[in-house]
Amino acid sequence: MEISYDLVIVGGGPAGYVGAIRAAQLGMKVGLVEEKKVGGTCLHEGCIPTKVLLEVAGFLNRAARAEEFGVRVEPPVRDPDGVLRHRDSIVNRLYHGVQGLLKKNGVEIFNGKGILTDPGSVSVRAADESVSGSGAILKSRYILLATGSRPKPWPGLPFGEGPVFDSTAALSLDPQGKKVGIVGGGVVGVEFADIFRSFGGDVTLLERENRLIPSEDPEIADLLRKEYERRGIEVLTGCGIVSAQRNSERVRIRVERAGVEETREFDAVLVSIGRVPNLEGLGLEAVPLSRTRAGFLKVDEVQWTGKAGIHAAGDLTGGPMLAHFASHQAIVAVEHIAGKTPLPVDPLRVPRVIYCHPEIASVGLTLREAAERGIEAKEGRFPLLGNGRSLIHGDRRGIVKVVADPKNGQILGFQGIGPGVSEMIALLAYGMGDHKGIFGLLDTVFPHPTVSEAIWEAGADVFDRAMHR
Amino acid sequence: MEISYDLVIVGGGPAGYVGAIRAAQLGMKVGLVEEKKVGGTCLHEGCIPTKVLLEVAGFLNRAARAEEFGVRVEPPVRDPDGVLRHRDSIVNRLYHGVQGLLKKNGVEIFNGKGILTDPGSVSVRAADESVSGSGAILKSRYILLATGSRPKPWPGLPFGEGPVFDSTAALSLDPQGKKVGIVGGGVVGVEFADIFRSFGGDVTLLERENRLIPSEDPEIADLLRKEYERRGIEVLTGCGIVSAQRNSERVRIRVERAGVEETREFDAVLVSIGRVPNLEGLGLEAVPLSRTRAGFLKVDEVQWTGKAGIHAAGDLTGGPMLAHFASHQAIVAVEHIAGKTPLPVDPLRVPRVIYCHPEIASVGLTLREAAERGIEAKEGRFPLLGNGRSLIHGDRRGIVKVVADPKNGQILGFQGIGPGVSEMIALLAYGMGDHKGIFGLLDTVFPHPTVSEAIWEAGADVFDRAMHR
């Protein structure tokens, strides 16, 4: 069976399904091949389920500190199954939403693995060959590859052997009363540390670099570390792993820090050291595509792979591996395919959020990164200790920082740790594209009392005219 | 004693103290006269203490629904004194902050009433004449009036007689087990309804207009009403008050709705029907200034009263009576006085927030208001039912709406009800001043999963290209 499309998309995650909808909006007939479920890692194993657990964690943290604001509450009891049912009900509601959207937009979905057989053909192979559509050949002048990524294994501790978890399996781990080790203190590691600790686990974070979240601003990483240590999370940085052993119940890790070795024992270990692209079995032998050194697909600023008709979007093109970046890349790719002239993809303007407590959000350059590019930037700072609403939220330890070029006003970046910064970071991403930049920001009236006022203050501090510092 | 200043400010609230700091930044010698405490109504009796109580209310609401997300918790016990101590500790911390800022900026504070004796003189009269500085005459070419406002009394139910509360006294009312009536369903009324209900009161809102928060979008007012009714708050709209009686323990109100009269009895009543300017005893007999029909001071777009040297900022100039608007007006007034050319004050670009649960935030025009001004606008909508993070927060009933001119992209307004919209509204206020407007917004990558993504979706819906609708 051969079917012709205007666009065939392989992979139905945040890149694939959003690209499919955008293509349908632009009048294209779209075929979408997805091996598992539309919505992808983000919806089923990533962003959404982790944020459900983090929301529960946030409530438990808050309850533990209720006395501070005049409320007495017996320690709440987490019902592990109840929390997972709640998690699944939200995932399912959104899953049905995505299915409905694709149907409404006339996107034809094939359940199976999509394999490039030549630059204009994708063959569908379902796990079970009796599935309708299995064996179909989808023909199209344009193909968008969006098969995503999966957790990177650490050779010393293969996933699933003994109590060694990847970020997917960790979603169902009940850490109550367990000693849990987390190998890798990046975004995934610190989010799970928050969940496991709030859920009653005894948590140790092991990070090779000399600070947590090495991709983020060092000052913010340090504030996070202090907060975690205050909450009883053990943070081991500069921590190499010499060897590891496991049996069905326990993992023993030999670590080395500053030349000193010691052995740590855990009831469960999460390995969160990065992700690798899903490129196996995609047919790249038949249709070779250029790769980066790290093994991801190479694309240009409109997501073209360099092979006629073939674009790629999302995690399989490398970092930042974020759902919203994947969606954005897919929209740009599809608009380019449709002959429009989208703004080229600019990873610098993509916000990054860590949903720990308090939240961390950033976009663009730090002051140091700006200096490394030869920009004479200034950093405006505002500690949340001076922000009324942060005090009201009970989170006074945060800070927000705006990096800007004081001469032309260009906003170059933002880094913040504090309550609700995830919901404010879009303002900065927007501002980075505004020609008035920080001058426009300073002419904006921010509502009082909000945490967002701290952004204004940090912006004003670039010109040494913050109001509340 | 006569002292000369570059600027004398009467009133130390969000207009006065922010104006003083800005003036000091610009090199002026500033004298500030404040009768009570710097920080004003906002800090001591308004924004800050109400938001502390609303934060506690939010926790109690959340705890009451913890079962939904898999957590069992015994009903928390609010310790009324503990909550008020917490409220006062936050207010005091911020109060000390404001005092420190004024001192650091070299602002000289006079504790007493400031009275205009001629257009270049303010005399200070302290309640206790032994206070240092009482009787001083402050001379200045420029005077900024910022004496604020106070709750408007309702003649039928004077404040303080029997259990009749203004918004200040209501901050210390324990509503537990009481039948509480709220006369006036505007911003103050609905915020206190939320607090009182969460604190165990049996609450009835009485509003003359045919909907709550009449200054806000009707659809959002309707969603709020449904949510309040779901929580057991009685909402009586189109409700006139025929008469009222009170004794020391009770208030009886005769109400009329759709021609039918009935009598309601309450253990306590909050009257929140607006605010009146603090102009008495300010010396306006000696220095007459123009007034609006409602009795507020008339000012132009740089806050000048029309009398040489005299500017005014904040509530005494009329609405919107919001702390951040007051501060903004004061900054504009002071920059104008300093010979700079600030952007003229534009009340349309001032965000408005109601901190009930879920929050409400708006700025600029509704679709209908745009049409009334002859603008062919379009409204883009996104119900939060389709937003992952709103589901995660457990608030799926909200909606956000962006009003824009689809031809030139100008963002004209925004209305939203949903979790955390208070922290997002600055983005729209900013966008209203950006020449790319909604096109810039659509080119911005919003992080996933956040509630803020709904703003992008609503913006895209202006062009019928929302992704998740």
Interface residues (C-beta under 8 A of the other chain):
Chain A: P14 V18 I21 R22 Q25 C42 C47 I48 K51 V52 E55 V56 F59 L60 R62 A63 A66 E67 E68 F69 G70 V71 R72 V73 E74 P76 V77 R78 D79 P80 D81 G82 V83 L84 R85 H86 I90 R93 L94 G97 L101 L322 A323 H324 F325 S327 H328 L343 R349 V350 P351 R352 V353 A361 G386 G388 R389 L391 I392 H393 G420 S422 E423 M424 I425 A426 L427 A429 Y430 G431 G433 D434 H435 K436 G440 L441 D443 T444 V445 F446 P447 H448 P449 T450 V451 S452 E453 I455 W456 R465 M467 H468 R469
Chain B: P14 V18 I21 R22 Q25 C42 C47 I48 K51 V52 E55 V56 F59 L60 R62 A63 A66 E67 E68 F69 G70 V71 R72 V73 E74 P76 V77 R78 D79 P80 D81 G82 V83 L84 R85 H86 I90 R93 L94 G97 L101 L322 A323 H324 F325 S327 H328 L343 R349 V350 P351 R352 V353 A361 G386 G388 R389 L391 I392 H393 G420 S422 E423 M424 I425 A426 L427 A429 Y430 G431 G433 D434 H435 K436 G440 L441 D443 T444 V445 F446 P447 H448 P449 T450 V451 S452 E453 I455 W456 R465 M467 H468 R469
